[in-house]
Amino acid sequence: MQLWKLIPGEKPEQIEARDPVETARQVINASMDFTKVRYLGKLCTMAVDDEGMCKNLPVNEAATKAYLANCYEGTVWSIHGPAVVFDGVLR
């Protein structure tokens, strides 16, 4: 499965993974939360650090943009820390 690794301050990196959830765990290296996002015009699942904001991790602009693209207008939350976008929606 194709994944996009979104690290704050870096360009998104496309990677291939046989076990996408385990790959996300390795990238995020923390308790994960999953959400639906719009990335590259497609509905996808994104894994994020569940406590990124509480840990004062940097805002992840690329992940926040993908998250807000699938939220109701006026949503102000941001994604903090590393994120992994899966190519499609996980079931």
C-alpha positions as CSV (number, residue, x, y, z in Angstrom):
1,M,0.0,0.0,0.0
2,Q,1.2,3.5,-0.8
3,L,1.6,5.9,2.2
4,W,2.6,9.5,2.5
5,K,4.9,10.4,5.5
6,L,4.1,13.9,6.6
7,I,6.8,15.3,9.0
8,P,6.6,18.9,10.2
9,G,9.0,21.1,8.2
10,E,9.7,18.4,5.5
11,K,8.3,17.7,2.1
12,P,5.7,14.8,2.1
13,E,7.4,11.6,1.2
14,Q,5.6,8.7,-0.6
15,I,6.6,5.3,0.7
16,E,5.5,1.7,0.0
17,A,4.5,-0.5,3.0
18,R,3.5,-4.2,3.2
19,D,2.1,-3.6,6.7
20,P,0.8,0.0,6.6
21,V,-0.4,0.3,10.2
22,E,3.0,-1.0,11.5
23,T,4.8,1.4,9.3
24,A,2.7,4.2,10.7
25,R,3.5,3.1,14.2
26,Q,7.2,3.3,13.4
27,V,6.9,6.8,11.9
28,I,4.7,8.2,14.6
29,N,6.4,6.3,17.5
30,A,3.5,7.1,19.9
31,S,-0.1,6.3,20.6
32,M,-2.0,6.8,17.4
33,D,-5.4,8.2,16.4
34,F,-7.0,7.8,13.0
35,T,-9.1,10.3,11.1
36,K,-10.5,10.7,7.5
37,V,-8.8,13.4,5.5
38,R,-8.8,14.7,1.9
39,Y,-5.3,14.3,0.5
40,L,-4.4,14.9,-3.2
41,G,-8.1,15.1,-3.9
42,K,-8.9,11.7,-2.5
43,L,-10.6,10.6,0.7
44,C,-8.0,8.8,2.8
45,T,-7.3,7.7,6.4
46,M,-4.6,9.5,8.3
47,A,-2.8,8.3,11.4
48,V,-1.5,11.0,13.9
49,D,0.2,11.2,17.3
50,D,-2.8,11.1,19.6
51,E,-1.1,13.5,22.1
52,G,0.9,15.6,19.6
53,M,-0.7,18.9,20.8
54,C,-0.3,18.1,24.5
55,K,3.4,17.2,23.9
56,N,3.9,20.6,22.2
57,L,5.0,19.0,19.0
58,P,5.3,21.4,16.0
59,V,2.2,22.0,13.8
60,N,2.2,19.8,10.8
61,E,1.0,22.1,8.0
62,A,0.5,19.4,5.4
63,A,-1.4,17.1,7.7
64,T,-3.5,20.0,9.0
65,K,-4.4,21.1,5.5
66,A,-5.5,17.5,4.7
67,Y,-7.5,17.3,7.9
68,L,-9.3,20.7,7.4
69,A,-10.1,19.8,3.8
70,N,-12.5,17.1,5.2
71,C,-13.9,19.1,8.2
72,Y,-16.9,21.4,8.5
73,E,-16.2,25.0,7.7
74,G,-14.9,26.9,10.7
75,T,-13.0,24.0,12.3
76,V,-9.8,25.4,13.9
77,W,-8.0,22.3,15.1
78,S,-4.5,21.5,13.9
79,I,-2.3,18.4,13.6
80,H,0.9,18.4,15.7
81,G,3.8,16.1,15.0
82,P,4.3,13.4,12.4
83,A,1.4,11.9,10.4
84,V,0.9,9.1,7.9
85,V,-1.7,9.2,5.2
86,F,-2.9,5.9,3.8
87,D,-3.8,5.6,0.1
88,G,-7.5,5.2,0.6
89,V,-9.8,4.6,3.6
90,L,-8.8,1.8,6.0
91,R,-11.7,-0.4,7.0
